[in-house]
Amino acid sequence: MSGANRLRPASALRDFLNSEATAGVVLMGVAVAAIAVANSPLAPAYFAALKAYLGPLNLLHWINDALMAVFFLLVGLEIKREMLDGQLSTWSRRVLPGAAALGGMIGPAVIYLAFNAGDAQAARGWAIPAATDIAFALGVLSLLGSRVPASLKVFLAALAIIDDLGAVVIIALFYTAELSLPDLAGAGAVLAALVVLNRRRVGALWAYLLLGVLLWVFVYRSGIHATVAGVLLAMTIPLGRTPARPEAAFDPSPLHRLEHALHKPVAFLVVPVFGFANAGVSFAGLGPATLAEPVPLGIMLGLFLGKQIGILGLGALVVRTGLAELPANASWKQFYGVSLLCGIGFTMSLFIGLLAFPGSEALQSQTKIGVLAGSLIAGICGFAVLFAQGRAKPAVSGNA
């Protein structure tokens, strides 16, 4: 390997793209398994296990509040690295995925509210169809192989990262319970200590992770959703080299080391466990008419129609006005196919649904039905559109 190639550690995002087909297939299998168990004789044991208490929290809360904080830690690490040292490090690279992500959040929210604006409780779910599941979407895209140019995979990953950032902001601003000022002060003090470690370029990950656990406790008790602690912790992990071994010019930074360490456990353990715990919905007493209820219908159409309209609309606007260019060697039909795939909202959509309707099992079940139906339709249609385009054109020398 040449010195030039060793100057910068390999991006976990690029490794993520290489294995995403496998991670996506695992997640699909987990979703099917959860639905099968929830509609089998094992259903009572499945739902009882999720409600069983382990210490101060039941199993479902440990998964959704603690385990998913690790998922959000990885999300935060990817956001920070891509913004400072990756595909989103310059404004020119941010324009197209940024505009597409914005359109992909606005479009679904508008469609959802068109069906639910008259019901104050149901309207709380406006952000459910606004999220894209990067594992599922990139998994489907990877299954297409050479039919899709690599530039579209990078674009989708960048869009999903910005989309995740938007979801984190939405959770912090709109799905926060009554705040505890003492616990917020405690979280602020721990965060300040983490910033001090960063400023002093401390490279010992254990110090950050130890304070990160304490940060999670304070954030959990403060009323802000505990998973936000994962993102806050990620923002303090150093990206550059630390002075502990300044002569090791090619050693990965603390951020790269933690990101690579978390990638496979998150993709193949954290997200599948979350999916199995939350995708299980019993269809007992439910019929096709359930999809016509305002909540599932708004979610389904928000994911399928809202995503493609918002992404294609704002994406075309910035390209036509000269602010951005289509990804290299990609056609508008392929761009449209990717906008359809962004309607796969499984993990983050289910997560936001839990926050939107914490006290209503009926609305949570309707949310699951809408998310599963919308994601399935979007995934199938996106795959069909991209498959019909044939093999991608070979890259032209000099293209970005």
C-alpha positions as CSV (number, residue, x, y, z in Angstrom):
1,M,0.0,0.0,0.0
2,S,1.4,3.4,-0.9
3,G,2.0,6.1,1.7
4,A,-0.6,8.3,0.0
5,N,-3.3,5.6,0.5
6,R,-2.2,5.2,4.2
7,L,-2.5,8.8,5.1
8,R,-6.2,8.5,5.9
9,P,-7.9,5.6,7.6
10,A,-10.4,3.7,5.5
11,S,-13.9,5.1,6.1
12,A,-16.3,2.8,7.9
13,L,-19.0,4.2,5.5
14,R,-17.2,2.5,2.6
15,D,-16.9,-0.7,4.6
16,F,-20.6,-0.3,5.4
17,L,-21.5,-0.1,1.7
18,N,-19.6,-3.3,1.0
19,S,-21.5,-5.4,3.6
20,E,-24.8,-3.6,3.5
21,A,-26.5,-6.2,1.3
22,T,-25.8,-8.8,4.1
23,A,-27.0,-6.4,6.9
24,G,-30.1,-5.5,4.9
25,V,-31.0,-9.2,4.3
26,V,-30.5,-9.9,8.0
27,L,-32.9,-7.0,8.9
28,M,-35.5,-8.2,6.4
29,G,-35.3,-11.7,7.9
30,V,-35.7,-10.3,11.4
31,A,-38.8,-8.3,10.5
32,V,-40.4,-11.4,8.9
33,A,-39.5,-13.4,12.0
34,A,-41.0,-10.8,14.4
35,I,-44.3,-10.8,12.5
36,A,-44.4,-14.6,12.3
37,V,-43.8,-14.9,16.1
38,A,-46.3,-12.2,16.9
39,N,-49.0,-14.2,15.0
40,S,-48.1,-17.6,16.3
41,P,-48.7,-19.6,19.5
42,L,-45.5,-18.0,20.8
43,A,-47.1,-14.5,20.7
44,P,-48.0,-14.4,24.5
45,A,-44.5,-15.3,25.5
46,Y,-43.0,-12.8,23.0
47,F,-45.0,-9.9,24.3
48,A,-44.6,-10.9,27.9
49,A,-40.9,-11.1,27.5
50,L,-40.7,-7.6,26.2
51,K,-42.6,-6.3,29.2
52,A,-40.5,-8.3,31.7
53,Y,-38.5,-6.0,34.0
54,L,-34.7,-6.3,34.3
55,G,-33.8,-4.0,37.1
56,P,-35.3,-0.5,36.7
57,L,-36.5,-1.0,33.1
58,N,-38.4,-3.6,31.2
59,L,-36.7,-5.4,28.3
60,L,-38.3,-3.3,25.6
61,H,-37.1,-0.1,27.3
62,W,-33.6,-1.5,27.7
63,I,-33.6,-2.1,23.9
64,N,-35.2,1.2,22.9
65,D,-33.5,3.5,25.3
66,A,-30.1,1.9,26.1
67,L,-29.2,-0.4,23.2
68,M,-30.4,2.1,20.6
69,A,-28.2,4.7,22.2
70,V,-25.3,2.7,20.8
71,F,-26.9,2.9,17.3
72,F,-27.2,6.7,17.7
73,L,-23.6,6.8,18.8
74,L,-22.5,5.2,15.5
75,V,-24.9,7.6,13.6
76,G,-23.3,10.5,15.4
77,L,-19.8,9.3,14.6
78,E,-20.7,8.9,10.9
79,I,-22.3,12.4,10.8
80,K,-19.2,14.0,12.4
81,R,-16.7,12.2,10.2
82,E,-18.5,12.7,6.9
83,M,-19.1,16.4,7.7
84,L,-15.4,17.0,8.6
85,D,-13.5,14.5,6.5
86,G,-15.7,12.7,4.1
87,Q,-18.4,13.0,1.4
88,L,-20.1,15.9,3.2
89,S,-16.9,17.9,4.0
90,T,-17.6,20.7,1.5
91,W,-20.7,22.7,0.7
92,S,-20.7,21.6,-2.9
93,R,-20.9,18.0,-1.8
94,R,-23.7,18.7,0.6
95,V,-26.0,20.5,-1.7
96,L,-27.6,17.6,-3.5
97,P,-27.9,15.1,-0.6
98,G,-28.9,18.0,1.7
99,A,-31.7,19.2,-0.6
100,A,-32.9,15.7,-1.2
101,A,-32.9,14.9,2.5
102,L,-34.8,18.0,3.3
103,G,-37.4,17.2,0.6
104,G,-37.5,13.7,1.8
105,M,-38.5,14.9,5.3
106,I,-41.0,17.6,4.2
107,G,-42.9,15.6,1.6
108,P,-43.8,12.7,3.9
109,A,-44.7,15.0,6.8
110,V,-47.1,17.0,4.6
111,I,-48.8,13.9,3.3
112,Y,-49.2,12.4,6.7
113,L,-50.7,15.6,8.1
114,A,-53.1,15.8,5.2
115,F,-54.7,12.7,6.7
116,N,-54.2,13.3,10.4
117,A,-54.1,17.1,11.0
118,G,-57.6,17.0,12.5
119,D,-56.6,14.6,15.3
120,A,-54.2,16.1,17.8
121,Q,-53.0,12.7,19.1
122,A,-52.5,11.2,15.6
123,A,-50.8,14.4,14.3
124,R,-47.9,13.7,16.7
125,G,-46.8,11.0,14.3
126,W,-46.0,13.5,11.5
127,A,-42.3,12.6,11.6
128,I,-42.7,8.8,11.4
129,P,-42.6,8.6,7.5
130,A,-39.8,11.3,7.3
131,A,-37.0,8.9,8.2
132,T,-35.0,6.6,5.8
133,D,-33.6,3.3,7.0
134,I,-30.0,3.2,5.7
135,A,-29.6,-0.5,6.2
136,F,-32.6,-1.5,4.2
137,A,-32.2,1.0,1.5
138,L,-28.5,0.4,0.9
139,G,-29.1,-3.3,1.2
140,V,-31.6,-3.3,-1.7
141,L,-29.3,-1.0,-3.7
142,S,-26.3,-3.3,-3.1
143,L,-28.4,-6.3,-4.3
144,L,-28.6,-4.6,-7.7
145,G,-24.8,-4.8,-8.1
146,S,-23.3,-3.2,-11.3
147,R,-26.8,-2.0,-12.4
148,V,-26.3,1.0,-10.1
149,P,-23.3,3.3,-10.4
150,A,-21.2,3.5,-7.2
151,S,-21.8,7.3,-7.1
152,L,-25.5,6.6,-6.4
153,K,-24.6,4.4,-3.4
154,V,-22.4,7.2,-2.0
155,F,-25.2,9.7,-2.7
156,L,-27.8,7.5,-0.9
157,A,-25.4,7.0,2.1
158,A,-24.8,10.8,2.3
159,L,-28.5,11.5,2.1
160,A,-29.3,8.9,4.8
161,I,-26.7,10.5,7.1
162,I,-28.2,13.9,6.7
163,D,-31.7,12.3,7.2
164,D,-30.5,10.7,10.4
165,L,-29.2,14.1,11.6
166,G,-32.6,15.6,10.9
167,A,-34.3,12.7,12.8
168,V,-32.1,13.3,15.8
169,V,-33.0,17.0,15.8
170,I,-36.7,16.1,15.5
171,I,-36.5,13.7,18.4
172,A,-34.7,16.3,20.6
173,L,-37.1,19.1,19.8
174,F,-40.5,17.5,19.3
175,Y,-40.5,14.2,21.3
176,T,-39.2,15.4,24.6
177,A,-41.1,14.9,27.8
178,E,-41.3,17.3,30.8
179,L,-37.7,18.4,31.5
180,S,-35.8,17.9,34.8
181,L,-33.5,20.9,35.2
182,P,-31.2,19.2,37.8
183,D,-30.6,16.3,35.4
184,L,-30.1,18.6,32.5
185,A,-27.5,20.5,34.5
186,G,-25.8,17.1,35.3
187,A,-25.9,16.2,31.6
188,G,-24.4,19.6,30.7
189,A,-21.6,19.1,33.3
190,V,-20.7,15.7,31.9
191,L,-20.8,17.1,28.3
192,A,-18.5,19.9,29.3
193,A,-16.0,17.3,30.8
194,L,-16.2,15.4,27.5
195,V,-15.4,18.7,25.6
196,V,-12.4,19.3,27.8
197,L,-11.1,15.8,27.0
198,N,-11.6,16.6,23.3
199,R,-9.8,20.0,23.6
200,R,-6.9,18.3,25.4
201,R,-6.8,15.7,22.6
202,V,-7.1,12.8,25.0
203,G,-7.0,9.6,22.9
204,A,-8.1,7.1,25.5
205,L,-11.6,5.9,24.4
206,W,-12.4,4.4,27.8
207,A,-12.4,7.9,29.3
208,Y,-15.0,9.1,26.8
209,L,-17.1,5.9,27.1
210,L,-17.1,6.0,30.9
211,L,-18.4,9.6,30.9
212,G,-20.8,8.6,28.1
213,V,-22.5,6.1,30.4
214,L,-23.0,8.9,33.0
215,L,-24.2,11.2,30.3
216,W,-26.8,8.6,29.2
217,V,-28.1,8.3,32.8
218,F,-28.5,12.1,33.1
219,V,-30.1,12.5,29.7
220,Y,-32.5,9.6,30.4
221,R,-33.6,11.2,33.6
222,S,-33.8,14.7,32.1
223,G,-36.8,14.0,29.9
224,I,-34.9,14.2,26.6
225,H,-34.9,10.8,24.9
226,A,-31.8,8.9,26.1
227,T,-30.6,8.0,22.6
228,V,-29.7,11.7,22.1
229,A,-26.8,11.0,24.6
230,G,-25.2,8.8,21.9
231,V,-25.1,11.6,19.4
232,L,-23.8,14.1,22.0
233,L,-21.0,11.7,23.0
234,A,-20.1,11.1,19.3
235,M,-19.6,14.8,18.7
236,T,-16.8,14.9,21.4
237,I,-14.8,11.9,20.1
238,P,-11.6,13.3,18.5
239,L,-11.2,12.8,14.7
240,G,-7.6,13.9,14.4
241,R,-4.5,12.2,15.8
242,T,-3.9,12.6,19.5
243,P,-0.5,13.4,21.1
244,A,-0.1,10.0,22.9
245,R,1.6,8.6,19.9
246,P,2.3,11.6,17.6
247,E,4.9,9.6,15.7
248,A,2.3,7.1,14.5
249,A,1.2,9.2,11.5
250,F,-1.0,6.4,10.1
251,D,-2.8,5.2,13.2
252,P,-6.5,5.6,13.1
253,S,-8.0,8.5,15.1
254,P,-10.2,7.6,18.2
255,L,-13.3,8.4,16.1
256,H,-12.2,5.9,13.4
257,R,-11.3,3.3,15.9
258,L,-14.7,3.5,17.7
259,E,-16.6,3.7,14.5
260,H,-15.0,0.6,13.1
261,A,-15.4,-1.3,16.4
262,L,-19.2,-0.4,16.5
263,H,-20.1,-1.0,12.8
264,K,-20.6,-4.8,12.8
265,P,-22.2,-5.0,16.3
266,V,-24.7,-2.3,15.4
267,A,-25.5,-3.7,11.9
268,F,-25.8,-7.3,13.0
269,L,-26.8,-7.2,16.6
270,V,-28.2,-3.8,17.8
271,V,-30.5,-3.0,14.8
272,P,-31.7,-6.7,14.4
273,V,-32.6,-6.9,18.1
274,F,-34.4,-3.6,17.9
275,G,-36.2,-4.8,14.7
276,F,-37.2,-8.1,16.3
277,A,-38.5,-6.4,19.4
278,N,-40.5,-3.7,17.6
279,A,-41.6,-5.1,14.2
280,G,-43.8,-7.7,15.8
281,V,-47.5,-6.8,15.2
282,S,-50.4,-9.1,15.7
283,F,-52.9,-9.1,12.8
284,A,-55.6,-10.6,15.0
285,G,-58.8,-8.7,14.4
286,L,-57.2,-6.6,11.7
287,G,-58.2,-6.6,8.1
288,P,-57.3,-4.9,4.9
289,A,-59.5,-2.0,6.0
290,T,-56.9,-1.2,8.7
291,L,-54.6,0.3,6.1
292,A,-57.4,2.8,5.3
293,E,-57.2,4.2,8.8
294,P,-55.7,7.8,8.8
295,V,-52.5,6.9,10.7
296,P,-51.3,3.8,8.7
297,L,-52.5,5.4,5.5
298,G,-50.7,8.6,6.1
299,I,-47.5,6.7,7.0
300,M,-47.7,4.3,4.0
301,L,-48.4,7.1,1.5
302,G,-45.9,9.4,3.2
303,L,-43.1,6.8,2.8
304,F,-44.1,5.8,-0.8
305,L,-45.3,9.1,-2.3
306,G,-44.0,11.8,0.0
307,K,-40.4,10.5,-0.1
308,Q,-40.2,10.3,-3.9
309,I,-41.9,13.6,-4.5
310,G,-39.8,15.5,-1.9
311,I,-36.4,14.0,-2.9
312,L,-37.0,14.1,-6.7
313,G,-38.6,17.6,-6.5
314,L,-35.9,19.4,-4.5
315,G,-33.1,17.3,-6.1
316,A,-34.3,18.4,-9.5
317,L,-34.5,22.0,-8.4
318,V,-30.9,22.2,-7.2
319,V,-29.6,20.4,-10.3
320,R,-31.7,22.5,-12.8
321,T,-30.6,25.7,-11.2
322,G,-26.9,24.7,-11.4
323,L,-26.3,24.4,-7.7
324,A,-25.5,20.7,-8.0
325,E,-25.0,17.9,-10.5
326,L,-26.4,14.4,-10.7
327,P,-24.2,11.7,-9.3
328,A,-21.6,10.6,-11.9
329,N,-22.8,8.2,-14.6
330,A,-26.4,8.2,-13.1
331,S,-29.5,9.0,-15.1
332,W,-32.7,10.7,-13.9
333,K,-34.5,7.4,-13.9
334,Q,-31.9,5.9,-11.6
335,F,-32.1,9.0,-9.4
336,Y,-35.9,8.4,-9.3
337,G,-35.3,4.7,-8.3
338,V,-33.1,5.8,-5.4
339,S,-35.7,8.3,-4.3
340,L,-38.2,5.4,-4.1
341,L,-35.8,3.3,-2.0
342,C,-35.6,6.2,0.5
343,G,-39.2,5.3,1.3
344,I,-37.9,2.3,3.2
345,G,-38.3,3.7,6.7
346,F,-38.1,0.6,8.9
347,T,-35.8,1.2,11.9
348,M,-36.0,5.0,12.4
349,S,-39.7,5.2,11.5
350,L,-40.6,2.5,14.1
351,F,-38.5,4.2,16.6
352,I,-40.1,7.6,16.1
353,G,-43.5,5.9,16.2
354,L,-42.8,4.7,19.7
355,L,-42.0,8.2,20.8
356,A,-45.0,9.7,19.1
357,F,-47.6,7.3,20.7
358,P,-46.1,6.2,24.0
359,G,-49.4,5.5,25.7
360,S,-51.4,3.9,22.8
361,E,-50.8,0.3,21.8
362,A,-53.5,0.6,19.1
363,L,-51.7,3.5,17.4
364,Q,-48.3,1.8,17.8
365,S,-49.8,-1.3,16.0
366,Q,-51.2,1.0,13.3
367,T,-47.8,2.6,13.0
368,K,-46.1,-0.7,12.5
369,I,-48.6,-1.7,9.8
370,G,-48.1,1.6,7.9
371,V,-44.3,1.4,8.2
372,L,-44.1,-2.2,7.0
373,A,-46.6,-1.6,4.1
374,G,-45.0,1.6,2.9
375,S,-41.5,0.3,3.2
376,L,-42.4,-2.9,1.3
377,I,-44.1,-1.0,-1.5
378,A,-41.3,1.5,-1.8
379,G,-38.6,-1.1,-1.7
380,I,-40.2,-3.3,-4.4
381,C,-40.9,-0.3,-6.7
382,G,-37.4,1.1,-6.2
383,F,-35.8,-2.2,-7.0
384,A,-38.0,-2.7,-10.1
385,V,-37.2,0.8,-11.5
386,L,-33.4,0.4,-11.0
387,F,-33.4,-3.2,-12.3
388,A,-35.1,-2.1,-15.4
389,Q,-32.4,0.4,-16.2
390,G,-29.9,-2.3,-17.0
391,R,-26.2,-2.2,-16.1
392,A,-24.6,1.1,-15.1
393,K,-22.3,2.8,-17.5
394,P,-18.6,2.5,-16.8
395,A,-17.0,5.5,-15.0
396,V,-15.5,8.1,-17.3
397,S,-12.0,9.2,-16.4
398,G,-12.0,12.6,-14.7
399,N,-15.6,12.5,-13.4
400,A,-16.1,13.2,-9.8
